[in-house]
Amino acid sequence: MFITNEILYKYAPDVVYASFEDDMKLIITLMISNNVSMIPIIPGGKKNLALIRRKTIWKYMVENQQEIPGLDEIKEEPLPAAKLGDALDDTLEKIRSNSAVLFADRDGVFRKILTPRSVSESLYDYSKRFVKINNLENKLKELINGLSIESVKACLTSAYNKRAEGEGVEKRVPDLDSLTMEDYKVIFNKLWDSFSSLQHLDKSSIIILLEKSRDYRNDVMHFRITGHDTEETNPCELMLKILPHT
């Protein structure tokens, strides 16, 4: 599975940059006003030429009676760069050995800077999604465990046999501990009347939410989620709110 930098892009802050023509006082002011510890030298936002670090400026000034250094005196090698469509693994490898990575948009302009903190934020955000999916699956299992095992197996066997006939491939009914979101949808659709705790709910709405939860789960598992979902837009969150609590 090829995962690109797109899943990290929204977590990366906007890059604050300067050019070789900028006065060092302006660069220092940019650092302080934007609360950044480094300023890449990127004329026009497209040419990644060098890097200026705040700690290097302060060190120079301490050692030279508060004299402000020239840009050429303290410039460092430029930060590594990555494109939006590059492989995530390659970018994470760059992060391991550097303090940051510059992100170029599809038009080749450097607009973002990826730091270890932004990587951590993205991982935390994804972990919350995985937990929410897991909580929903546990809730669905809990509801299904209240049914007759024979009726559930018969329901799944019928559905799997029908798929096998249509696809010409034998389908083995999974164990009840290994059900997919599609299996849950089939069970709730076929055995709805057996769920006594759900009869105050609209069946068609629940089935639609299960389908949306299935799509959401697949997107998360394949790292295709690139937007910020909220409690109002996350179908797994909505399902957990609607289903009865024990």
C-alpha positions in Angstrom: 0.0 0.0 0.0 1.5 3.3 -1.1 0.9 6.0 1.5 1.8 9.6 0.6 2.6 12.7 2.5 -0.9 13.9 2.1 -2.0 12.5 5.4 0.6 14.7 7.2 0.2 17.8 5.1 -2.7 19.4 7.1 -0.8 19.0 10.3 2.3 20.8 9.1 2.4 24.6 9.9 2.9 27.2 7.3 6.5 27.9 6.6 8.0 31.3 7.4 10.8 32.0 5.0 13.1 34.7 3.8 15.5 35.4 0.9 19.2 36.3 0.8 18.3 39.9 0.1 16.4 40.2 3.4 18.1 42.2 6.2 19.1 40.0 9.2 17.0 42.3 11.5 14.0 41.4 9.5 14.8 37.7 9.8 15.2 38.0 13.5 11.9 39.9 13.7 10.2 37.2 11.7 11.5 34.5 14.0 10.3 36.3 17.2 7.0 37.4 15.8 6.1 34.0 14.4 7.7 32.1 17.3 9.8 29.9 15.1 13.3 28.6 15.7 14.5 28.5 12.1 14.0 30.4 8.9 14.7 28.7 5.5 16.0 30.8 2.7 13.5 30.2 -0.1 13.4 33.1 -2.6 9.9 33.2 -4.0 9.0 30.1 -2.1 10.5 27.8 -4.7 14.3 27.6 -4.3 15.4 25.9 -1.1 18.9 27.4 -0.7 19.8 27.6 3.0 18.7 27.7 6.6 19.1 30.2 9.4 18.7 29.0 13.0 17.8 31.3 15.9 20.2 29.6 18.3 23.0 30.2 15.8 22.2 33.9 15.7 22.1 34.2 19.5 25.4 32.3 19.9 27.1 34.6 17.4 25.8 37.7 19.1 26.9 36.4 22.6 30.4 35.7 21.2 30.7 39.0 19.3 29.5 41.7 21.8 25.9 41.7 20.5 27.0 42.3 16.9 24.3 41.1 14.4 25.8 38.5 12.1 25.6 38.6 8.3 23.4 36.0 6.7 26.4 34.4 4.9 28.2 34.0 8.2 25.6 31.7 9.8 23.7 30.1 7.0 23.5 26.3 7.0 22.7 23.6 4.5 19.0 23.7 3.5 16.5 21.5 5.1 15.5 18.3 3.1 12.4 18.7 1.0 9.5 16.5 0.1 6.5 16.8 -2.2 2.9 16.1 -1.4 2.8 13.0 -3.5 6.0 11.5 -2.2 6.0 8.3 -0.1 5.4 8.8 3.6 8.1 6.4 4.6 10.7 8.4 2.7 9.6 11.6 4.5 9.6 10.0 7.9 13.1 8.8 7.3 14.2 12.4 6.6 12.5 13.5 9.8 14.5 11.0 11.8 17.8 12.6 10.9 16.7 16.2 10.5 14.9 18.8 12.6 12.3 19.5 9.9 11.3 18.8 6.3 10.0 21.4 3.9 6.7 20.5 2.0 6.2 21.5 -1.5 2.6 21.8 -3.0 1.8 20.2 -6.3 2.8 23.5 -7.9 6.3 23.2 -6.5 5.9 26.1 -3.9 7.1 25.4 -0.4 4.2 26.4 1.9 4.5 24.0 4.8 7.2 22.7 7.2 6.9 19.3 8.8 8.4 18.9 12.3 8.5 15.9 14.7 5.6 17.6 16.6 3.4 17.7 13.6 4.1 14.1 12.9 3.1 13.3 16.5 -0.1 15.3 16.1 -1.0 13.3 13.0 -0.4 10.0 14.7 -2.4 11.0 17.7 -5.3 12.1 15.5 -5.2 8.8 13.6 -5.0 6.8 16.9 -8.3 8.5 18.0 -9.9 7.3 14.8 -8.8 3.7 15.3 -10.0 3.7 18.9 -13.4 5.0 17.8 -13.7 2.3 15.1 -12.7 -0.3 17.7 -15.3 1.0 20.2 -18.0 0.7 17.5 -17.1 -2.8 16.5 -17.1 -3.9 20.2 -20.6 -2.4 20.6 -21.8 -4.2 17.5 -20.4 -7.5 18.7 -22.1 -6.9 22.0 -25.5 -6.5 20.4 -25.0 -9.5 18.1 -23.9 -11.7 21.1 -27.5 -11.1 22.4 -28.9 -13.0 19.4 -29.1 -16.7 18.7 -25.7 -17.9 17.3 -27.5 -20.3 14.9 -29.6 -17.4 13.4 -26.5 -15.2 12.9 -24.6 -18.0 11.2 -27.5 -18.9 9.0 -27.9 -15.3 8.0 -24.2 -15.0 7.1 -24.1 -18.4 5.3 -27.0 -17.3 3.1 -25.3 -14.0 2.3 -21.9 -15.6 1.6 -23.5 -18.3 -0.6 -25.2 -15.6 -2.6 -22.0 -13.7 -3.1 -20.2 -16.9 -4.1 -22.8 -17.6 -6.8 -22.5 -14.1 -8.1 -18.7 -14.0 -8.1 -18.0 -17.6 -8.8 -15.6 -17.8 -5.9 -16.2 -19.7 -2.7 -16.8 -17.5 0.3 -16.1 -18.9 3.8 -18.3 -17.6 6.6 -16.0 -16.0 9.2 -16.0 -16.6 12.9 -18.2 -14.3 14.9 -15.1 -12.7 16.4 -13.8 -11.8 12.9 -16.8 -10.1 11.4 -16.3 -7.2 9.0 -18.4 -4.0 8.8 -20.1 -5.5 5.8 -21.0 -8.6 7.9 -22.5 -6.3 10.6 -24.6 -4.6 7.9 -25.9 -7.9 6.6 -26.8 -9.1 10.1 -28.6 -5.9 11.2 -30.4 -5.7 7.9 -31.6 -9.4 7.9 -32.2 -9.8 11.6 -33.3 -6.4 12.6 -36.5 -7.6 14.3 -34.4 -9.8 16.6 -32.7 -6.7 18.2 -35.2 -5.9 20.9 -33.1 -2.9 22.1 -33.2 -1.2 18.7 -36.9 -1.3 17.9 -37.3 2.4 18.8 -34.8 3.3 16.0 -35.3 3.6 12.3 -33.8 0.6 10.5 -33.0 2.2 7.2 -31.1 5.1 9.0 -29.0 2.6 11.0 -28.2 0.6 7.9 -27.1 3.8 6.1 -24.9 4.7 9.0 -23.4 1.3 9.1 -22.5 1.6 5.4 -20.9 5.0 6.0 -19.0 3.5 9.0 -17.7 0.7 6.8 -16.5 3.3 4.2 -14.9 5.4 7.0 -13.2 2.4 8.5 -11.7 1.4 5.1 -10.5 5.0 4.5 -8.8 5.1 7.9 -7.2 1.7 7.5 -5.8 2.7 4.2 -4.8 6.2 5.4 -7.1 8.0 3.0 -8.5 10.3 5.6 -7.1 13.8 5.0 -9.7 16.1 6.6 -10.6 16.8 10.2 -13.7 14.8 11.0 -15.8 15.9 14.0 -18.4 14.2 16.3 -21.0 15.5 13.9 -19.4 14.1 10.8 -17.8 10.8 12.0 -20.3 8.0 11.3 -18.7 5.8 14.0 -19.2 8.5 16.5 -22.8 9.0 15.4 -23.5 5.2 15.6 -22.1 5.0 19.2 -24.3 7.9 20.2 -27.4 6.3 18.7 -27.0 2.7 19.8 -28.2 1.9 23.3 -25.8 1.9 26.2 -25.5 -0.9 28.7 
